[in-house]
Amino acid sequence: MSRRDETEPPDLLGGVRDPRVIPKLGAVPETKEEIRRRKVTRISTAIAIVVAIAIAIYVGMALSHSAAIREAAHAAGDDGRTASFDAAIALIADEADPDHRALHARLLAMRVLEANTADTDEVTAILDALPQGERSMNAVVASTFLALHADDLERAQAEAALITVGGEYAAEAAHARALVAVALGNPEAATAEAQLALDKRPGAPRHAALLALIQSRMGDHQAAFATLDGATDHATSPRIRATRARLLLEAGEDPERAAEESEAVLGALAGQALPPETAWAQLIRGWVAAHRGDSQGALTDARAAAEQRPPADEMFPVALAETYLGAGALDAAAETLDSVQPRTAHIRGRKAQIQAELALSRGNTEAAQAALAEALPGTRSDVIRARLLESGDDAAEARALYAQAAEVPAFFVEASARLAALELAEGEAQGAWDRMAPVVERTPSHPLVVPIAVRAKVALDDNAGAMAIVTRALEDHPEDPDILAARAEVEIDNGDDQAALISLRAAIERREDAPRLQLLRAQAARRVGEVAEARTAFDAVLAREPAHPEALLAAAELAIEDADPDRAKLALDAIQEAHLRSDAIEYAWAGYLVGSAAGQRGFRRVRVAMGRLPRNAALQNALGELFVQAEEYRAAANAFSAARNFEDGNPQAILGRTTSQIRLGVLGLALDNLSAAREAGASLGTTFEARILANEGRVHLMERRYSAAEESGQAAVAADPRSGEGHLLLADLASHRNQDSLPELRLAANGRIPQPEAMARVYLAEQEADDACTNARGYLRAAPQGRFATRIRDLARRCPR
């Protein structure tokens, strides 16, 4: 059948054809080898694609990691925070290629310099392991930072010379070069490099702080503050806040603002602050405390700051010394200042300023003058110059300088107080108080302010007001030595020297090295009769200030009162070497000449003094005593008569004239005159009474009333065991009774006021004694025309001259 009926069911075999028919081929069948090769190709392609993807991922990750390192390094260089250093170092610590190792070394070196960490050995090890040959910029900068930290300026300069400012880390290269320029004292170069660093990383707090410090050092404070204000996060950056505090003080701006900046670093920002920033903040807070008069707070902060002294920072110890000085710790200030070996003119000038202030605080005006010649110009130096002018009696110029300084906020308190002190010295008590009133209101417990305000009140006869000021100040500073001393001054004015002495003892317990306190103590002790304490206090003053004029004079006066002519002479010689002159010094010299039995040898000096101080009863009395020692009794009587004319009722003049008349044999009114001398000199003490008793006894002796003479003589030596006149009277009584007079003569020759006559008689009695020649010379010096002079002069030829 040729055709299949359309109703025929389908072929169930699904395509079985006639076996005789050869079907057409659609494609040539693959061999097994071809199939294998095709599979290999597909697998290789897939592997290549995977590898390419992996390489792309690796390169991307590497580039991302490098970018992260770079950004972290920039962050550390920008803000200088410990956290930023640590983050950058953690990212790079495991990197092995030389560039990353050099960057690692530089980051560690930055942290060493900025935070004073102990990574120096690790930095050195990394640098030593780098390939030899040309070093990368990071390696050179790292070496520069290490050299700066080690204070090896020569090496730092050599390393900095190799730094080329360019590339990714150009800002850090410029920063390193700026630091070296600062250390070398080249502010122009330092400014250019620091500005370049900030240009490369605009707003970076670390670079901004460095540039601002340099600008301030060059005197451009306005630009410095503008630089800080332009820094990123300037309100929250410890670096910026600490630097602003420093600049406020350097510029003489309001110390209270400096305190606010420091408190921010020590308070809210303490967790971010580096040790050097903390140290500076503490130091500035201490400086402000000293400015406010809080000496104890200033010392506490200064000592804490000194414990973390920043490396490679010459300014820090200078500021530390200044804070110690402001707190009254003179020894600590001097010791700290001695540690500063300035390399730059700026530091030399600042050190000289503090040296000048320290010398002034110790009363050494010559040293202050010498230091001021090297000091930086500015308000601080103007105040020092004013203090020197004031001590040299040039008050007008000192006033002008103080008035100018008072316009500067940082110097308002000190300059105003010193102006008021000048007004007080010129008798302008009301003007002084008017000036001090606003200062007291601002700083009611300042140790410089309180004493001057107190003196102004005392000068206005307002002791109650003065004590109120002291009491208020002691509430804040109950142990402050200057305020305790101010209380003592009020107590002295109230006539309560004993209470004053107690206050001064308490003050000196807290500040043994304060000459003024020791001087006040010595004066109070002297007035209440505590002679040993007075002597100790005067010695303490002179141990620190050998040329202190008041202490030298008081030491001489005390020695004269103690009948210690050798000690008096030492003090007077020191006064003469210091070229000091005053009426009191002339009186002291006259007292020494009388007390050392100078006799005729002392005439000239006293007469010269009388030429400058005519009609002076004290000098006339001294001259009269010297005439008595020279056995020129008529001249002595005339001198004492002149003293009585100058000062009617002068007890020494009455006694001296009576003594001269007794020696001349004029006894008529002698006892009545001695009674008048006793009444006039009732307050002069037992030594004066002993002299009156000895003269009464001599009248009795000359009138041959021997029992009465002995009674008076014994009473004289009882009143003053060293009464030369009393012992000479007893020697004369012993001679009259044919008894051994030599013991009494020796006591008279070495009495409170040695008796030349007794020296002569001791020599004539014992020419072979060890002190024979001393006695002979003593008599001939005092009385070269005396009644024993010719005889002793002949006998004493053997004595060495």
KOLTORZA-886815 format. One line per 10 residues: their letters; for each residue x, y, z of C-alpha. Coordinates in nm, 3 decimals, m for minus. Example, Ala and Ser with C-alpha at 12.3 -4.5 7.8 and 13.67 -1.06 7.14 Angstrom:
REM residues 2
AS) 1.230/m0.450/0.780; 1.367/m0.106/0.714
***
This chain:
REM residues 801
MSRRDETEPP) 0.000/0.000/0.000; 0.144/0.326/m0.112; m0.038/0.548/0.135; m0.135/0.512/0.492; m0.508/0.557/0.563; m0.563/0.872/0.761; m0.760/0.676/1.016; m0.480/0.434/1.072; m0.348/0.453/1.431; m0.009/0.594/1.484
DLLGGVRDPR) 0.315/0.400/1.471; 0.370/0.297/1.841; 0.733/0.219/1.779; 0.791/0.582/1.739; 1.004/0.608/1.425; 1.107/0.255/1.328; 1.179/0.264/0.963; 1.257/0.024/0.702; 1.585/m0.139/0.793; 1.695/m0.115/0.440
VIPKLGAVPE) 1.690/0.255/0.432; 2.016/0.432/0.554; 1.930/0.739/0.760; 2.094/1.074/0.703; 2.364/1.183/0.962; 2.304/1.528/1.138; 2.668/1.559/1.288; 2.994/1.366/1.305; 3.021/1.185/1.646; 3.303/1.304/1.890
TKEEIRRRKV) 3.580/1.080/1.988; 3.667/1.023/2.354; 3.989/1.228/2.323; 3.799/1.521/2.187; 3.555/1.506/2.474; 3.841/1.498/2.730; 4.018/1.795/2.575; 3.700/1.999/2.579; 3.647/1.934/2.950; 4.003/2.039/3.033
TRISTAIAIV) 3.959/2.367/2.847; 3.641/2.446/3.034; 3.805/2.375/3.373; 4.115/2.581/3.291; 3.905/2.875/3.191; 3.707/2.855/3.512; 4.029/2.837/3.718; 4.174/3.137/3.538; 3.862/3.333/3.607; 3.875/3.240/3.979
VAIAIAIYVG) 4.244/3.329/4.003; 4.184/3.661/3.831; 3.904/3.738/4.070; 4.122/3.638/4.367; 4.407/3.857/4.246; 4.169/4.144/4.198; 4.032/4.096/4.547; 4.385/4.071/4.695; 4.506/4.382/4.516; 4.194/4.567/4.625
MALSHSAAIR) 4.243/4.460/4.982; 4.613/4.551/4.972; 4.535/4.891/4.831; 4.266/4.939/5.093; 4.507/4.835/5.372; 4.774/5.073/5.244; 4.519/5.349/5.231; 4.413/5.265/5.585; 4.777/5.280/5.702; 4.827/5.606/5.522
EAAHAAGDDG) 4.515/5.760/5.671; 4.603/5.633/6.019; 4.953/5.776/5.989; 4.810/6.110/5.882; 4.565/6.106/6.174; 4.848/6.044/6.421; 5.050/6.325/6.268; 4.752/6.558/6.266; 4.624/6.526/6.622; 4.919/6.367/6.804
RTASFDAAIA) 4.687/6.162/7.025; 4.798/5.841/7.192; 4.497/5.656/7.050; 4.587/5.773/6.699; 4.948/5.660/6.740; 4.837/5.323/6.874; 4.587/5.271/6.591; 4.843/5.350/6.320; 5.113/5.137/6.481; 4.874/4.842/6.517
LIADEADPDH) 4.794/4.857/6.147; 5.156/4.860/6.039; 5.324/4.646/6.304; 5.325/4.324/6.096; 5.426/4.481/5.765; 5.760/4.361/5.633; 5.845/4.579/5.333; 6.109/4.849/5.400; 5.880/5.146/5.336; 5.626/5.026/5.588
RALHARLLAM) 5.902/4.940/5.839; 6.042/5.293/5.805; 5.694/5.437/5.859; 5.655/5.211/6.163; 5.983/5.348/6.303; 5.872/5.705/6.240; 5.537/5.655/6.416; 5.711/5.498/6.717; 5.965/5.782/6.724; 5.684/6.038/6.713
RVLEANTADT) 5.524/5.869/7.012; 5.858/5.869/7.195; 5.896/6.242/7.143; 5.533/6.340/7.190; 5.437/6.109/7.477; 5.780/6.030/7.625; 5.727/5.654/7.585; 6.001/5.394/7.619; 6.006/5.278/7.256; 6.354/5.412/7.177
DEVTAILDAL) 6.522/5.070/7.149; 6.249/4.935/6.922; 6.282/5.234/6.691; 6.659/5.190/6.675; 6.623/4.817/6.603; 6.383/4.881/6.315; 6.607/5.149/6.165; 6.914/4.927/6.194; 6.734/4.642/6.016; 6.638/4.851/5.714
PQGERSMNAV) 6.832/4.787/5.390; 7.159/4.973/5.365; 7.187/5.259/5.120; 6.971/5.561/5.074; 6.728/5.596/5.364; 6.366/5.691/5.311; 6.226/6.018/5.442; 6.035/5.835/5.718; 6.357/5.675/5.842; 6.538/6.009/5.851
VASTFLALHA) 6.250/6.178/6.033; 6.244/5.893/6.286; 6.615/5.942/6.352; 6.558/6.317/6.388; 6.286/6.265/6.649; 6.508/6.027/6.846; 6.792/6.277/6.844; 6.560/6.552/6.969; 6.431/6.327/7.244; 6.787/6.250/7.350
DDLERAQAEA) 6.865/6.625/7.346; 7.139/6.554/7.091; 7.098/6.871/6.893; 7.405/6.818/6.678; 7.275/6.482/6.554; 6.923/6.622/6.513; 7.059/6.903/6.296; 7.257/6.657/6.083; 6.953/6.433/6.034; 6.722/6.725/5.957
ALITVGGEYA) 6.960/6.840/5.684; 6.886/6.511/5.502; 6.508/6.559/5.511; 6.346/6.660/5.182; 5.997/6.799/5.221; 5.780/6.626/4.964; 5.569/6.323/4.896; 5.283/6.174/5.093; 5.424/6.269/5.433; 5.561/6.614/5.352
AEAAHARALV) 5.383/6.766/5.654; 5.570/6.540/5.894; 5.900/6.617/5.725; 5.835/6.991/5.762; 5.725/6.943/6.124; 6.052/6.767/6.205; 6.256/7.040/6.042; 6.056/7.305/6.233; 6.130/7.136/6.566; 6.501/7.133/6.493
AVALGNPEAA) 6.492/7.499/6.386; 6.321/7.587/6.715; 6.587/7.402/6.911; 6.859/7.580/6.716; 6.706/7.919/6.789; 6.614/7.998/6.431; 6.252/8.118/6.461; 6.232/8.243/6.102; 6.317/7.901/5.959; 6.099/7.732/6.219
TAEAQLALDK) 5.803/7.949/6.121; 5.843/7.868/5.751; 5.865/7.493/5.814; 5.575/7.487/6.062; 5.361/7.690/5.823; 5.444/7.444/5.544; 5.341/7.152/5.767; 5.008/7.320/5.840; 4.957/7.404/5.472; 5.006/7.040/5.384
RPGAPRHAAL) 4.758/6.928/5.650; 4.520/7.224/5.697; 4.364/7.247/6.042; 4.586/6.975/6.194; 4.599/7.055/6.571; 4.953/6.924/6.617; 5.096/7.138/6.339; 4.883/7.438/6.439; 5.005/7.419/6.800; 5.369/7.415/6.691
LALIQSRMGD) 5.324/7.711/6.457; 5.137/7.910/6.724; 5.413/7.854/6.981; 5.673/7.977/6.734; 5.463/8.280/6.640; 5.418/8.366/7.007; 5.789/8.330/7.072; 5.849/8.582/6.794; 5.609/8.822/6.965; 5.320/8.786/6.721
HQAAFATLDG) 5.061/8.678/6.978; 4.765/8.781/6.766; 4.872/8.552/6.482; 4.940/8.273/6.730; 4.588/8.284/6.874; 4.443/8.301/6.522; 4.639/7.990/6.424; 4.501/7.800/6.723; 4.146/7.914/6.654; 4.178/7.785/6.297
ATDHATSPRI) 4.268/7.434/6.406; 4.023/7.148/6.362; 3.834/7.066/6.685; 4.021/7.345/6.860; 3.771/7.337/7.149; 3.821/6.966/7.216; 4.189/6.919/7.135; 4.409/6.887/7.448; 4.705/7.002/7.237; 4.530/7.323/7.136
RATRARLLLE) 4.387/7.393/7.482; 4.722/7.341/7.656; 4.900/7.554/7.398; 4.645/7.831/7.430; 4.701/7.833/7.807; 5.075/7.872/7.749; 5.023/8.156/7.502; 4.789/8.341/7.737; 5.065/8.357/7.995; 5.338/8.436/7.745
AGEDPERAAE) 5.128/8.720/7.605; 5.042/8.852/7.950; 4.672/8.792/7.893; 4.419/8.721/8.167; 4.554/8.439/8.390; 4.198/8.327/8.462; 4.152/8.235/8.097; 4.475/8.038/8.113; 4.336/7.857/8.417; 4.018/7.767/8.226
ESEAVLGALA) 4.222/7.619/7.941; 4.435/7.418/8.183; 4.133/7.290/8.373; 3.984/7.166/8.045; 4.298/6.961/7.974; 4.307/6.824/8.328; 3.932/6.765/8.341; 3.708/6.681/8.047; 3.998/6.611/7.809; 4.223/6.428/8.056
GQALPPETAW) 4.168/6.090/7.890; 4.301/6.220/7.559; 4.588/6.435/7.685; 4.949/6.328/7.642; 5.182/6.345/7.945; 5.354/6.666/7.822; 5.015/6.833/7.777; 4.910/6.726/8.125; 5.241/6.851/8.265; 5.200/7.192/8.104
AQLIRGWVAA) 4.837/7.217/8.217; 4.935/7.137/8.576; 5.224/7.381/8.564; 5.006/7.662/8.429; 4.741/7.589/8.690; 5.017/7.615/8.950; 5.139/7.942/8.800; 4.787/8.083/8.819; 4.755/7.960/9.179; 5.073/8.152/9.264
HRGDSQGALT) 4.929/8.456/9.087; 4.618/8.426/9.304; 4.830/8.394/9.615; 4.768/8.023/9.674; 5.128/7.924/9.746; 5.046/7.573/9.864; 4.830/7.498/9.560; 5.103/7.636/9.335; 5.366/7.412/9.494; 5.143/7.105/9.469
DARAAAEQRP) 5.082/7.156/9.096; 5.443/7.253/9.024; 5.576/6.940/9.191; 5.324/6.720/9.007; 5.419/6.881/8.676; 5.788/6.830/8.748; 5.725/6.456/8.787; 5.634/6.431/8.416; 5.866/6.694/8.276; 5.835/6.695/7.894
PADEMFPVAL) 6.146/6.590/7.701; 6.329/6.830/7.471; 6.137/7.132/7.603; 6.369/7.405/7.728; 6.083/7.636/7.819; 5.929/7.397/8.072; 6.197/7.417/8.346; 6.207/7.796/8.310; 5.830/7.815/8.364; 5.865/7.566/8.649
AETYLGAGAL) 6.127/7.784/8.818; 5.901/8.086/8.777; 5.613/7.902/8.943; 5.833/7.794/9.233; 5.946/8.155/9.271; 5.586/8.279/9.269; 5.506/8.028/9.543; 5.796/8.153/9.755; 6.005/7.835/9.716; 6.329/8.020/9.642
DAAAETLDSV) 6.562/7.721/9.677; 6.350/7.505/9.445; 6.338/7.790/9.193; 6.716/7.833/9.202; 6.782/7.459/9.172; 6.544/7.425/8.877; 6.691/7.728/8.706; 7.043/7.591/8.747; 6.938/7.284/8.545; 6.860/7.502/8.242
QPRTAHIRGR) 7.148/7.528/7.996; 7.001/7.760/7.731; 7.087/7.706/7.366; 6.869/7.981/7.228; 6.850/8.354/7.289; 6.485/8.331/7.389; 6.548/8.078/7.665; 6.855/8.271/7.782; 6.641/8.583/7.807; 6.361/8.408/7.998
KAQIQAELAL) 6.609/8.243/8.234; 6.771/8.580/8.298; 6.432/8.727/8.389; 6.371/8.462/8.653; 6.729/8.497/8.780; 6.674/8.870/8.823; 6.350/8.815/9.014; 6.513/8.550/9.230; 6.806/8.779/9.311; 6.563/9.057/9.405
SRGNTEAAQA) 6.370/8.820/9.630; 6.696/8.752/9.810; 6.790/9.119/9.830; 7.084/9.093/9.591; 7.033/9.397/9.372; 7.372/9.370/9.202; 7.296/9.017/9.080; 6.949/9.132/8.975; 7.098/9.416/8.770; 7.340/9.181/8.598
ALAEALPGTR) 7.067/8.930/8.513; 6.827/9.198/8.391; 7.085/9.309/8.135; 7.040/8.967/7.967; 6.662/8.944/8.010; 6.401/8.952/7.736; 6.226/9.287/7.693; 5.863/9.302/7.798; 5.632/9.371/8.090; 5.799/9.120/8.320
SDVIRARLLE) 6.136/9.286/8.272; 5.976/9.628/8.317; 5.844/9.523/8.658; 6.188/9.394/8.759; 6.347/9.718/8.641; 6.093/9.915/8.842; 6.179/9.716/9.154; 6.546/9.793/9.102; 6.475/10.162/9.047; 6.266/10.159/9.361
SGDDAAEARA) 6.552/10.012/9.564; 6.780/10.279/9.418; 6.553/10.563/9.530; 6.431/10.646/9.179; 6.062/10.622/9.262; 5.931/10.841/8.981; 6.047/10.612/8.700; 5.948/10.306/8.900; 5.598/10.449/8.935; 5.569/10.499/8.560
LYAQAAEVPA) 5.677/10.142/8.485; 5.441/9.995/8.746; 5.150/10.202/8.612; 5.219/10.073/8.261; 5.247/9.712/8.383; 4.919/9.739/8.574; 4.742/9.776/8.238; 4.847/9.419/8.149; 4.602/9.170/8.307; 4.871/8.923/8.414
FFVEASARLA) 5.057/9.196/8.603; 4.766/9.399/8.741; 4.787/9.256/9.092; 5.164/9.276/9.137; 5.209/9.615/8.972; 4.919/9.770/9.164; 5.049/9.635/9.493; 5.398/9.766/9.430; 5.260/10.106/9.330; 5.070/10.116/9.659
ALELAEGEAQ) 5.386/10.021/9.847; 5.564/10.316/9.686; 5.283/10.546/9.790; 5.307/10.413/10.145; 5.680/10.479/10.151; 5.608/10.837/10.048; 5.354/10.881/10.325; 5.049/10.860/10.098; 4.858/10.609/10.308; 4.513/10.703/10.179
GAWDRMAPVV) 4.628/10.688/9.816; 4.786/10.349/9.882; 4.466/10.211/10.031; 4.253/10.357/9.749; 4.475/10.170/9.505; 4.471/9.849/9.709; 4.096/9.834/9.774; 4.002/9.688/9.430; 4.303/9.458/9.440; 4.200/9.323/9.781
ERTPSHPLVV) 3.848/9.273/9.648; 3.983/9.072/9.356; 4.247/8.873/9.548; 4.167/8.902/9.921; 4.421/8.644/10.030; 4.718/8.711/9.802; 5.043/8.704/10.003; 5.177/9.009/9.817; 4.852/9.202/9.844; 4.767/9.134/10.209
PIAVRAKVAL) 5.085/9.276/10.371; 5.069/9.600/10.169; 4.697/9.643/10.234; 4.761/9.579/10.603; 5.038/9.841/10.615; 4.811/10.092/10.447; 4.541/10.028/10.707; 4.791/10.050/10.992; 4.925/10.378/10.852; 4.566/10.507/10.855
DDNAGAMAIV) 4.540/10.403/11.223; 4.286/10.140/11.126; 4.437/9.840/11.301; 4.096/9.676/11.327; 4.056/9.700/10.950; 4.408/9.564/10.904; 4.337/9.267/11.128; 4.010/9.203/10.941; 4.205/9.175/10.615; 4.451/8.934/10.776
TRALEDHPED) 4.175/8.726/10.933; 3.993/8.695/10.600; 4.314/8.593/10.423; 4.399/8.334/10.688; 4.062/8.166/10.626; 4.187/8.076/10.279; 4.553/8.022/10.367; 4.585/7.959/10.742; 4.951/7.866/10.717; 5.074/8.112/10.457
PDILAARAEV) 5.395/8.266/10.592; 5.346/8.608/10.431; 4.998/8.645/10.574; 5.117/8.528/10.915; 5.390/8.790/10.889; 5.128/9.053/10.804; 4.939/8.956/11.119; 5.264/8.994/11.310; 5.304/9.347/11.174; 4.959/9.439/11.305
EIDNGDDQAA) 5.046/9.284/11.640; 5.372/9.479/11.649; 5.183/9.801/11.581; 4.945/9.708/11.861; 5.250/9.681/12.088; 5.213/9.306/12.130; 5.563/9.192/12.035; 5.517/8.858/12.209; 5.213/8.771/11.994; 5.402/8.893/11.688
LISLRAAIER) 5.691/8.664/11.773; 5.453/8.367/11.792; 5.308/8.455/11.450; 5.654/8.491/11.301; 5.773/8.161/11.445; 5.475/7.991/11.278; 5.553/8.164/10.949; 5.919/8.063/10.959; 5.831/7.700/11.028; 5.677/7.700/10.681
REDAPRLQLL) 5.936/7.914/10.507; 6.276/7.905/10.669; 6.444/8.062/10.368; 6.253/8.394/10.384; 6.493/8.669/10.495; 6.218/8.924/10.563; 6.039/8.689/10.802; 6.364/8.614/10.981; 6.433/8.987/11.004; 6.091/9.061/11.157
RAQAARRVGE) 6.138/8.770/11.396; 6.480/8.899/11.499; 6.346/9.248/11.563; 6.050/9.122/11.765; 6.271/8.883/11.962; 6.513/9.165/12.034; 6.236/9.386/12.168; 6.105/9.119/12.405; 6.453/9.036/12.528; 6.497/8.705/12.344
VAEARTAFDA) 6.850/8.801/12.246; 6.966/8.450/12.153; 6.668/8.402/11.922; 6.726/8.746/11.770; 7.088/8.661/11.703; 6.991/8.327/11.544; 6.736/8.498/11.320; 6.980/8.768/11.208; 7.236/8.500/11.132; 6.975/8.316/10.922
VLAREPAHPE) 6.917/8.631/10.718; 7.288/8.687/10.664; 7.347/8.322/10.575; 7.124/8.373/10.270; 7.194/8.739/10.203; 7.539/8.831/10.332; 7.490/9.193/10.225; 7.140/9.241/10.368; 7.162/9.600/10.503; 6.906/9.577/10.784
ALLAAAELAI) 7.036/9.242/10.905; 7.398/9.356/10.896; 7.316/9.669/11.093; 7.106/9.480/11.346; 7.377/9.215/11.382; 7.630/9.490/11.454; 7.397/9.654/11.707; 7.329/9.324/11.882; 7.700/9.247/11.898; 7.763/9.590/12.050
EDADPDRAKL) 7.488/9.530/12.306; 7.637/9.187/12.377; 7.982/9.349/12.421; 8.121/9.138/12.137; 8.334/9.390/11.945; 8.492/9.131/11.717; 8.153/9.019/11.591; 8.038/9.379/11.559; 8.345/9.462/11.352; 8.272/9.178/11.109
ALDAIQEAHL) 7.922/9.312/11.047; 8.041/9.671/11.013; 8.316/9.572/10.771; 8.055/9.393/10.557; 7.842/9.709/10.564; 8.141/9.912/10.451; 8.221/9.667/10.169; 7.860/9.695/10.051; 7.898/10.076/10.044; 7.595/10.122/10.268
RSDAIEYAWA) 7.540/10.452/10.446; 7.282/10.572/10.697; 7.257/10.757/11.027; 7.201/10.427/11.207; 7.522/10.288/11.057; 7.717/10.586/11.192; 7.567/10.528/11.536; 7.666/10.162/11.515; 8.024/10.252/11.425; 8.037/10.494/11.717
GYLVGSAAGQ) 7.898/10.225/11.949; 8.157/9.976/11.826; 8.443/10.223/11.882; 8.327/10.289/12.238; 8.261/9.919/12.303; 8.607/9.818/12.180; 8.776/10.092/12.390; 8.912/10.265/12.081; 8.965/10.589/12.275; 9.172/10.839/12.078
RGFRRVRVAM) 9.184/10.595/11.782; 8.808/10.650/11.734; 8.807/11.031/11.739; 8.840/11.083/11.367; 8.556/10.857/11.252; 8.309/11.002/11.501; 8.407/11.359/11.415; 8.359/11.289/11.043; 8.013/11.152/11.118; 7.937/11.461/11.329
GRLPRNAALQ) 8.027/11.677/11.030; 7.748/11.506/10.836; 7.513/11.490/11.135; 7.570/11.807/11.338; 7.398/11.865/11.672; 7.353/11.493/11.719; 7.338/11.388/12.084; 7.420/11.021/12.019; 7.743/11.103/11.836; 7.839/11.368/12.097
NALGELFVQA) 7.791/11.109/12.371; 8.009/10.860/12.181; 8.280/11.120/12.141; 8.260/11.197/12.513; 8.303/10.827/12.601; 8.608/10.807/12.374; 8.756/11.112/12.548; 8.708/10.937/12.884; 8.891/10.630/12.752; 9.170/10.858/12.627
EEYRAAANAF) 9.186/11.009/12.979; 9.099/11.352/12.835; 8.833/11.423/13.095; 8.788/11.795/13.038; 8.725/11.742/12.667; 8.489/11.460/12.762; 8.290/11.691/12.992; 8.256/11.945/12.713; 8.131/11.679/12.466; 7.869/11.556/12.713
SAARNFEDGN) 7.763/11.913/12.784; 7.709/11.965/12.410; 7.498/11.648/12.396; 7.283/11.782/12.682; 7.237/12.105/12.490; 7.126/11.912/12.181; 6.888/11.689/12.377; 6.785/11.809/12.718; 6.749/11.530/12.972; 6.958/11.279/12.774
PQAILGRTTS) 7.053/11.020/13.041; 7.383/10.914/12.876; 7.491/11.278/12.854; 7.405/11.341/13.221; 7.595/11.029/13.330; 7.892/11.096/13.101; 7.937/11.457/13.218; 7.916/11.344/13.580; 8.173/11.067/13.520; 8.413/11.321/13.364
QIRLGVLGLA) 8.369/11.562/13.655; 8.431/11.284/13.908; 8.754/11.197/13.727; 8.847/11.565/13.741; 8.778/11.565/14.119; 8.465/11.778/14.098; 8.239/11.599/14.345; 8.006/11.877/14.461; 7.687/11.780/14.280; 7.802/11.442/14.155
LDNLSAAREA) 7.557/11.230/14.357; 7.265/11.458/14.268; 7.358/11.438/13.899; 7.383/11.060/13.920; 7.034/11.050/14.070; 6.912/11.263/13.779; 7.077/11.023/13.534; 6.910/10.728/13.709; 6.568/10.890/13.680; 6.618/10.989/13.315
GASLGTTFEA) 6.749/10.644/13.219; 6.500/10.433/13.415; 6.411/10.236/13.100; 6.770/10.166/12.993; 6.813/9.849/13.195; 7.063/9.700/13.434; 7.380/9.780/13.242; 7.305/10.153/13.268; 7.220/10.113/13.636; 7.552/9.934/13.693
RILANEGRVH) 7.739/10.233/13.549; 7.554/10.471/13.783; 7.633/10.249/14.083; 8.002/10.229/13.988; 8.023/10.609/13.969; 7.844/10.647/14.300; 8.095/10.408/14.450; 8.385/10.611/14.306; 8.247/10.926/14.470; 8.232/10.736/14.799
LMERRYSAAE) 8.587/10.611/14.748; 8.718/10.960/14.681; 8.539/11.079/14.995; 8.697/10.786/15.186; 8.369/10.620/15.266; 8.504/10.279/15.183; 8.217/10.065/15.305; 7.972/10.264/15.097; 8.212/10.241/14.802; 8.232/9.864/14.831
ESGQAAVAAD) 7.858/9.834/14.866; 7.810/10.033/14.546; 8.079/9.836/14.364; 7.927/9.501/14.460; 7.583/9.626/14.358; 7.726/9.734/14.022; 7.874/9.394/13.938; 7.557/9.225/14.065; 7.353/9.434/13.822; 7.601/9.368/13.540
PRSGEGHLLL) 7.865/9.101/13.603; 8.064/9.245/13.312; 8.063/9.603/13.440; 8.416/9.727/13.366; 8.364/10.038/13.577; 8.235/9.830/13.869; 8.532/9.592/13.861; 8.777/9.883/13.831; 8.622/10.039/14.143; 8.662/9.711/14.333
ADLASHRNQD) 9.025/9.687/14.213; 9.090/10.038/14.354; 8.933/9.935/14.683; 9.156/9.624/14.695; 9.464/9.838/14.631; 9.363/10.079/14.906; 9.341/9.781/15.144; 9.673/9.640/15.022; 9.493/9.340/14.873; 9.554/9.171/14.537
SLPELRLAAN) 9.376/9.391/14.283; 9.485/9.194/13.977; 9.175/8.966/13.949; 8.943/9.269/13.949; 9.172/9.456/13.710; 9.157/9.167/13.464; 8.777/9.165/13.483; 8.777/9.541/13.424; 9.015/9.510/13.127; 8.777/9.258/12.969
GRIPQPEAMA) 8.451/9.417/13.078; 8.144/9.502/12.877; 8.324/9.825/12.794; 8.696/9.747/12.849; 8.870/9.996/13.080; 9.203/10.117/12.927; 9.331/10.209/13.271; 9.281/9.849/13.381; 9.471/9.725/13.073; 9.766/9.945/13.167
RVYLAEQEAD) 9.774/9.830/13.528; 9.746/9.461/13.429; 10.037/9.505/13.190; 10.251/9.679/13.451; 10.174/9.403/13.700; 10.237/9.109/13.464; 10.463/9.201/13.176; 10.539/8.838/13.101; 10.179/8.723/13.081; 10.044/8.586/12.755
DACTNARGYL) 9.812/8.881/12.711; 10.062/9.145/12.829; 10.132/9.290/12.486; 9.763/9.289/12.397; 9.691/9.498/12.706; 9.981/9.731/12.634; 9.870/9.793/12.276; 9.508/9.838/12.389; 9.602/10.111/12.635; 9.834/10.295/12.396
RAAPQGRFAT) 9.567/10.287/12.124; 9.305/10.436/12.357; 9.519/10.680/12.558; 9.850/10.752/12.381; 9.889/11.061/12.604; 9.748/10.897/12.917; 9.917/10.888/13.255; 10.064/10.540/13.195; 10.153/10.596/12.829; 10.519/10.697/12.856
RIRDLARRCP) 10.605/10.419/13.097; 10.423/10.150/12.897; 10.563/10.273/12.568; 10.917/10.230/12.706; 10.848/9.887/12.853; 10.651/9.755/12.560; 10.923/9.794/12.300; 10.969/9.417/12.301; 10.607/9.364/12.194; 10.561/9.289/11.824
R) 10.380/9.564/11.638
***
